């Protein structure tokens, strides 16, 4: 297995994009972001940790699901429109079929207390995965105080003050870009 310190990145083909995102869609059902980072950065070495964090920031800013945006962006980056389509189809094909099947089953048993407890346990596990990936995504910001400040401001605005996401991003994105440009000089 590759480590995050490996410098040689791999340029995936269309089949690799499809299969990588298909596996991701199957194994990361419901909480795919931590697994997406592991697949793209650590295992397959398609992106560096910093590139993943940058691309995730863009994908979070765009409307729609983060991982769906990420699959399209990664596919587009490496293989153009065909890569974007392959990555997107790989990501959504199996989960779509599984959701339809499970939705049909859940519709019949939603009043069962054991089913409710099962979903409460899944929610707790998903929260833990989200915290773990948040820490990994923040590592490239180590020592970059303006970026850390913007991240903390975003957390404060959305998680604590419960401000709407879009206005918060419209304020913080230009501030983050300005800080990055000033540091690059």
C-alpha positions in Angstrom: 0.0 0.0 0.0 1.2 3.5 -0.8 1.8 6.1 1.8 0.9 9.7 1.7 4.6 10.6 1.4 5.0 8.8 -2.0 5.5 11.5 -4.6 4.9 9.6 -7.9 1.3 10.1 -8.8 -0.6 7.8 -11.2 -2.7 9.0 -14.2 -5.7 6.6 -14.4 -7.4 5.5 -17.6 -11.1 5.4 -18.3 -11.5 1.8 -17.1 -9.5 2.5 -13.9 -11.7 5.5 -13.2 -14.9 3.5 -13.7 -13.7 0.5 -11.6 -12.2 2.7 -8.9 -15.4 4.7 -8.4 -17.5 1.5 -8.8 -15.6 -0.1 -5.9 -15.9 3.2 -4.0 -19.7 3.2 -4.6 -20.0 -0.3 -3.3 -17.7 -0.1 -0.3 -18.4 3.4 0.8 -22.2 3.2 0.8 -23.5 6.1 2.9 -20.1 7.5 4.0 -17.9 7.5 1.0 -15.8 10.6 1.6 -13.2 8.9 4.0 -12.9 6.0 1.6 -12.7 8.3 -1.4 -9.7 10.1 0.1 -8.0 6.8 0.9 -8.6 5.4 -2.6 -7.5 8.5 -4.5 -4.6 9.6 -2.2 -3.2 6.6 -0.4 -4.1 3.5 -2.4 -4.2 4.5 -6.1 -2.1 7.7 -5.8 -4.2 9.7 -8.3 -4.0 12.9 -6.1 -1.6 14.2 -3.5 -3.2 15.1 -0.1 -3.1 18.8 -0.9 -4.7 18.2 -4.3 -7.5 16.2 -2.7 -8.1 18.9 -0.1 -8.2 21.6 -2.8 -10.5 19.6 -5.1 -12.8 18.8 -2.2 -13.0 22.4 -1.3 -14.1 23.2 -4.9 -16.6 20.3 -4.9 -18.1 21.4 -1.6 -18.6 24.9 -3.0 -20.5 23.5 -6.0 -24.2 22.5 -5.8 -24.8 18.8 -5.5 -23.2 15.9 -3.6 -19.5 16.4 -2.8 -18.5 12.9 -3.9 -20.5 13.1 -7.1 -18.8 16.4 -7.9 -15.5 14.9 -7.0 -16.0 11.9 -9.3 -16.8 14.2 -12.2 -13.9 16.5 -11.4 -11.3 13.7 -11.1 -12.6 12.0 -14.3 -12.6 15.3 -16.2 -9.1 16.1 -14.9 -7.5 12.9 -16.1 -9.6 11.8 -19.2 -11.9 14.7 -20.1 -15.6 14.2 -20.6 -15.3 10.5 -21.1 -13.5 10.1 -17.8 -16.1 12.2 -16.1 -18.9 10.0 -17.4 -17.0 6.8 -16.5 -16.2 8.0 -13.0 -19.8 9.2 -12.4 -21.4 6.0 -13.7 -19.0 3.9 -11.7 -19.9 5.8 -8.6 -23.7 5.7 -8.9 -24.5 2.4 -10.7 -24.3 -0.1 -7.9 -25.5 2.2 -5.1 -28.6 3.1 -7.2 -29.6 -0.5 -7.6 -28.9 -1.2 -3.9 -30.9 1.8 -2.7 -33.9 0.8 -4.8 -33.7 -2.7 -3.3 -33.2 -1.6 0.3 -35.8 1.1 0.0 -38.4 -1.5 -1.0 -37.4 -3.7 2.0 -37.3 -0.8 4.4 -40.8 0.3 3.3 -42.1 -3.0 4.7 -40.2 -3.0 8.0 -39.7 0.7 9.0 -41.8 0.3 12.2 -39.6 -2.4 13.6 -37.5 -1.1 16.7 -34.5 -3.2 15.7 -34.4 -1.5 12.3 -34.5 1.9 14.0 -31.6 0.9 16.3 -29.7 -0.3 13.4 -30.0 3.0 11.6 -29.0 4.9 14.8 -25.9 2.8 15.0 -25.1 3.5 11.4 -25.5 7.3 12.0 -22.9 7.1 14.9 -20.4 5.2 12.8 -20.9 7.7 9.9 -20.2 10.6 12.3 -17.0 9.0 13.4 -15.8 8.5 9.8 -16.6 12.1 9.1 -14.5 13.3 12.0 -11.6 11.0 11.0 -11.5 12.3 7.4 -11.8 15.9 8.5 -8.6 15.5 10.5 -6.9 13.9 7.4 -8.1 16.7 5.1 -6.9 19.4 7.5 -3.3 18.0 7.7 -2.2 19.9 4.5 -3.2 23.1 6.3 -0.6 22.5 9.1 1.3 25.7 9.5 -0.8 27.6 7.0 -2.4 30.0 9.5 -4.6 31.9 7.0 -6.1 28.6 5.8 -6.6 27.4 9.3 -8.3 30.7 10.1 -10.7 30.4 7.2 -11.5 26.7 8.1 -12.2 27.7 11.7 -14.3 30.6 10.6 -16.3 28.3 8.3 -16.8 25.8 11.2 -17.9 28.6 13.5 -20.3 30.1 11.0 -22.0 26.9 9.9 -21.7 24.5 12.9 -22.0 27.0 15.8 -23.8 30.0 14.5 -25.8 28.0 12.0 -25.4 30.5 9.2 -26.5 29.4 5.7 -23.9 27.6 3.7 -24.0 29.6 0.5 -23.6 33.1 2.0 -20.9 31.8 4.3 -19.0 30.3 1.3 -19.5 33.4 -0.8 -17.7 35.4 2.0 -15.0 32.9 2.9 -14.0 31.7 -0.5 -12.7 35.1 -1.7 -11.0 35.6 1.7 -9.3 32.2 1.3 -8.2 33.0 -2.2 -6.9 36.4 -1.2 -4.9 34.9 1.7 -3.5 32.2 -0.6 -2.4 34.7 -3.3 -0.8 37.0 -0.7 1.2 34.0 0.8 2.3 32.9 -2.7 4.1 36.2 -3.3 
